Amino acid sequence: MLIAEDINPYLGCYGDSIAKSPTIDSLAAQGIRFDRMYSPVGVCAPSRSALMTGMFPTSIGTNHMRTGGGPLAHPFRMPSYQVILPEGMKAFTEYMRAAGYFCTNNRKTDYQFKNQLSFWDESSNEATWEHRPKDKPFFSVFTYLESHESRLWESKNDTLWVKPGEVTPPPYLLNDSIGKRDYAIMYSNIYRMDQRVRSEIDKIKKEGLLNNTIIIFMSDNGGPMPRQKRSLYERGTRIPFVVVFPDGSQAGTNDDRMLNMADIPPTILSLAGIKPPGHMEGKAFLGDYAENSGRDYVFSIRERMDADYDKQISVRDENYRYVRNYLPHQPEYLDIGYRLNLASMRKMLEIKNDLNKAQASWFTYPRPKEELYYTSEDEHEMTNLAGDPDYKDILDEMRLLADEVEEEYWPYKDLTEYELIDKIGNTGDIQVAKPSVNIEGNKVTLSSSTEGASFVYQINGDGNKDSYWGYYIEPISLKKGDNLKVIATRAGYEQSEMLDFTFL
């Protein structure tokens, strides 16, 4: 599973004539290109919570951007916290581990709850399938920072594989020398990311594993430019998604089912022959347990973004996008300090009074309480049809869908974030109870008074690596003198004290 950060489908295989993406284009030619995959919010951490749980972020309280803190991530006096998942809800990788998969995660762990020892066999900047025990099946995630928003300024002096004169920024961005250069940097970073993807695929190929490895390529949210990332529009939530099967089935096909990132975890389980747990809101669309023939609509919800608040819901059906603004007195633009590193963002603020209508609309307030776009024809979603009487019936239908989303998937809508923390948050003082053991003969069964806990263990300090912790599935067989170390985990909790037990 190869995850690029912060890109819309700005790729040749999606019809972008400017993009240089030969590796990903080749993947699409060998597999299935999904045309309507959407993230549940236009930013990474809430979306990653969906990618780890198969749940919509609003359903489990993970929708505020980056609960874990940092100077740019929280408003004044907002505590760092992690969201406690409901009892029995685990990261989907725990089901993979329980089924015998060696699971690795290279780099990103901002899930809105701490990365737990039970989630992965390995999780670090060096984690890889190459460290698996011989002949053990694997599931590996690699995340590539080359296309991340931050690289727009960090890579500004690097080679431009796409030149400013080759690009035309969308109408809502600057189309001057500064805007074009930033857009060319974005495309150049996509090429750099594409080459990293090629490097990983070459490793799989060299090991002779292409004939039994499923390859997934995707992004975590939409594009990195201003008015893309963090937005709930097409530019902020539509992501590329490609699946390649080792037998070449469905090679070169396009799938236009409407899907959400929450559908990906149950699909991976299904592809691995594992029945997804019933609590997942996402539904598998491939594999043995596929049941998702495509959604009638997808939705995204925006709340806190770094240190700034908004409250907005977006519903997208086959042709239209409806947006409901709960805070119409403020503009769509949020004063996110992080993106002020970008030259074109600073320039937009400097000349704000001289921007054209499309560019200035980002800063305009009060904004409409409702927006309606004919996205199939208006790709940049610039013409709001909510006040057009010819679209009244469409508007009414989309309003009902938004009401449905509120009712079914946004239980914490009326809570402030402080109230949310009191209800389902952990600011660091809630810990899983220390594990206990039950011994019958030479078999040891593990338990904890914390319901829903998972367990990881070592026997005599042995594992695949010194830092390796095995995933507890069934009673453990011990020999006399064996030393057993156990830690209990649960998403949203601090891990337990370690049980250090010698079998006598």
Secondary structure, DSSP 8 states (H G I E B T S, - for coil): -EEESS--S-SGGGT-SS---HHHHHHHHHSEEEEEEE-SSSSHHHHHHHHHHSS-HHHHT--SS-TT--TTTS-TT----EE---TT---HHHHHHHTT-EEEEES---SSS---TTT-SEEETT--GGGS-TT--EEEEEEE-TTSTTHHHHTTTS--SS-GGG----TTS--SHHHHHHHHHHHHHHHHHHHHHHHHHHHHHHTT-GGG--EEEEESSS-SSTTTTT-SSHHHHEEEEEEE-TT-TTTTEEE---EEGGGHHHHHHHHTT----TT-SS---SSTT------S-EEEEE--BTTB---EEEEE-SS-EEEEES-TTS-S----GGGGGSHHHHHHHHTGGG--HHHHGGG-SS--SEEEE-TTT-TT-----TT-GGGHHHHHHHHHHHHHHHHHH-TTTTS-HHHHHHHHEESS--B----EEEEETTEEEEE-SSTT-EEEEEETTBSSSTT--EE--S-EE--TT-EEEEEEE-TTSB----EEEE--
